[in-house]
Amino acid sequence: MIASTSVASPNVRSEKERHVREFAQRKRQQALDLADYVERHPESLQTAAEHVDRFLASPAHVRIHWVLNQWRSVLSSASSLQVADILRGDSPDTESLRDSPPYFGPRDR
């Protein structure tokens, strides 16, 4: 009898690693595109603040209230250039903000 193993083959692992890299690259590009959008449309900060308030009022978003409250703080005091810098940055301190931007994105233009 041949014992089975749960170790993924090198091909499966490399494929999974490729997907993870591609996902990270897409996410990074989306953040950069959003930063450009925020710079071109400073009025979008108001829309983002409205999204945050609506999400905070919704019980469906209770699990992410902590990051929404962070965004509320940023949006109440930051300029569009500062928000764009957060979105372009790579600081671990602002990673949760980049992962959960309160915008529906540039496609809302």
C-alpha positions as CSV (number, residue, x, y, z in Angstrom):
1,M,0.0,0.0,0.0
2,I,1.3,3.4,-0.9
3,A,1.1,6.1,1.7
4,S,-0.5,9.3,0.6
5,T,0.9,12.7,1.5
6,S,-0.7,16.0,1.8
7,V,2.4,17.9,0.5
8,A,1.6,19.8,-2.6
9,S,3.8,19.1,-5.6
10,P,6.3,21.8,-6.7
11,N,4.1,22.7,-9.6
12,V,1.0,23.2,-7.4
13,R,3.0,25.3,-5.0
14,S,4.5,27.5,-7.7
15,E,1.1,28.0,-9.3
16,K,-0.3,29.0,-5.9
17,E,2.6,31.4,-5.3
18,R,2.1,32.9,-8.8
19,H,-1.6,33.5,-8.0
20,V,-0.7,35.2,-4.7
21,R,1.9,37.4,-6.4
22,E,-0.6,38.4,-9.1
23,F,-3.3,39.2,-6.5
24,A,-0.8,41.4,-4.6
25,Q,0.2,43.1,-7.8
26,R,-3.4,43.8,-8.7
27,K,-4.2,45.1,-5.2
28,R,-1.2,47.4,-5.3
29,Q,-2.1,48.7,-8.7
30,Q,-5.7,49.4,-7.6
31,A,-4.3,51.4,-4.6
32,L,-2.1,53.4,-6.9
33,D,-5.0,54.0,-9.3
34,L,-7.2,55.1,-6.4
35,A,-4.4,57.5,-5.2
36,D,-4.3,59.1,-8.6
37,Y,-8.1,59.4,-8.6
38,V,-8.1,61.1,-5.2
39,E,-5.5,63.6,-6.3
40,R,-7.5,64.5,-9.4
41,H,-10.8,64.6,-7.5
42,P,-10.2,66.1,-4.0
43,E,-14.0,66.3,-3.7
44,S,-14.0,62.5,-3.5
45,L,-13.0,62.8,0.2
46,Q,-16.5,63.9,1.0
47,T,-18.0,60.9,-0.8
48,A,-15.6,58.6,1.0
49,A,-16.6,60.2,4.3
50,E,-20.2,59.6,3.5
51,H,-19.4,55.9,2.7
52,V,-17.7,55.6,6.0
53,D,-20.6,57.0,7.9
54,R,-23.1,54.7,6.0
55,F,-20.9,51.7,6.6
56,L,-20.5,52.5,10.3
57,A,-24.3,52.7,10.6
58,S,-24.8,49.3,9.1
59,P,-24.7,46.2,11.3
60,A,-23.3,44.3,8.2
61,H,-20.0,46.1,8.6
62,V,-19.5,45.7,12.4
63,R,-16.4,43.5,11.9
64,I,-14.6,46.4,10.1
65,H,-15.7,49.3,12.3
66,W,-12.1,49.7,13.6
67,V,-10.7,50.4,10.2
68,L,-13.8,52.6,9.3
69,N,-13.1,54.6,12.4
70,Q,-9.5,55.0,11.3
71,W,-10.7,56.2,7.9
72,R,-13.1,58.6,9.5
73,S,-10.3,60.1,11.5
74,V,-8.1,60.4,8.4
75,L,-10.8,61.9,6.2
76,S,-11.7,64.5,8.8
77,S,-8.2,65.9,8.9
78,A,-6.2,64.9,5.8
79,S,-5.9,66.6,2.5
80,S,-6.4,64.7,-0.7
81,L,-2.6,64.6,-1.2
82,Q,-2.2,63.0,2.3
83,V,-4.9,60.4,1.5
84,A,-3.1,59.7,-1.8
85,D,0.2,59.2,0.1
86,I,-1.5,56.7,2.4
87,L,-2.8,54.8,-0.6
88,R,0.6,54.8,-2.3
89,G,2.6,54.0,0.8
90,D,3.9,50.7,2.0
91,S,4.0,51.4,5.7
92,P,2.6,48.5,7.8
93,D,0.9,51.2,10.0
94,T,-1.4,52.1,7.2
95,E,-1.8,48.7,5.5
96,S,-5.3,48.2,6.9
97,L,-6.3,51.5,5.4
98,R,-5.0,50.5,2.0
99,D,-6.7,47.2,2.3
100,S,-10.1,48.8,3.0
101,P,-10.4,52.1,1.2
102,P,-13.9,53.7,1.7
103,Y,-14.2,54.3,-2.1
104,F,-16.0,52.4,-4.7
105,G,-13.0,53.3,-6.8
106,P,-12.2,55.3,-10.0
107,R,-14.9,53.4,-11.9
108,D,-17.4,55.7,-10.0
109,R,-16.2,58.7,-12.0
